[in-house]
Amino acid sequence: MKAKDQILPFTISGLAAYFTGGFFAGIFWCIDCEGIWGNLLGRPFIGLITSINSIINLGFPWSDEADAGPRDNAWPFIIACWVIYFIVYILLKQRKKRITSVSNGLD
């Protein structure tokens, strides 16, 4: 695998990880999401809001609704999602390459 072939997937996985990292950060940080309805409806909703806030604020979403306090750091979640996406891409590409080489009789 050449490094030149990995630039576009690396960039795309980074953009996807920006959104999903913010989503997981919001789910993890949801403080007032208690009870059955808070867990089922509150956590995904706060996750969506945090993902949008982390995109707008470059990985540092608001810790409350009015942006009056300190900001949270969503970059650990973003980087973890980025690494997972890129590893899954590499594994799927290797699997596809192995399947095509076996079907062509090259293995």
C-alpha positions, -999 to 999 in steps of 0.1 A, spaced: 0 0 0 14 33 -11 12 64 11 -2 83 -19 -32 59 -21 -40 65 16 -43 103 16 -80 105 4 -92 77 28 -73 93 56 -89 127 50 -124 112 46 -121 92 78 -110 123 95 -140 142 84 -163 114 94 -146 111 128 -151 148 135 -188 143 135 -189 109 153 -163 119 178 -184 149 189 -215 126 190 -197 101 213 -184 130 235 -219 143 239 -233 108 248 -204 103 273 -207 138 289 -245 139 293 -250 148 329 -287 153 332 -297 122 312 -311 100 339 -340 76 340 -355 56 311 -365 86 289 -334 105 297 -312 77 284 -333 68 254 -340 103 241 -316 126 260 -282 111 253 -286 108 215 -301 144 213 -272 158 234 -248 138 212 -262 154 181 -260 189 196 -224 183 208 -214 169 174 -226 201 157 -210 222 184 -177 204 181 -177 210 143 -185 247 147 -160 252 176 -132 231 161 -133 202 186 -141 223 217 -179 223 222 -196 243 249 -199 227 283 -233 243 288 -260 259 267 -249 296 269 -212 292 264 -206 309 297 -182 284 312 -152 265 301 -152 244 269 -149 207 268 -122 189 247 -137 165 222 -104 157 205 -97 124 223 -130 111 210 -124 125 175 -89 109 173 -102 76 186 -129 75 160 -104 85 133 -80 57 142 -109 32 143 -122 43 109 -88 42 92 -80 7 106 -113 -6 94 -106 9 60 -72 -8 58 -86 -41 69 -114 -40 44 -90 -31 16 -67 -60 25 -97 -83 26 -108 -72 -8 -73 -76 -22 -71 -111 -8 -105 -121 -22 -96 -109 -57 -62 -126 -56 -78 -159 -46 -106 -156 -72 -79 -149 -99 -59 -179 -88 -29 -158 -77 -28 -170 -41 
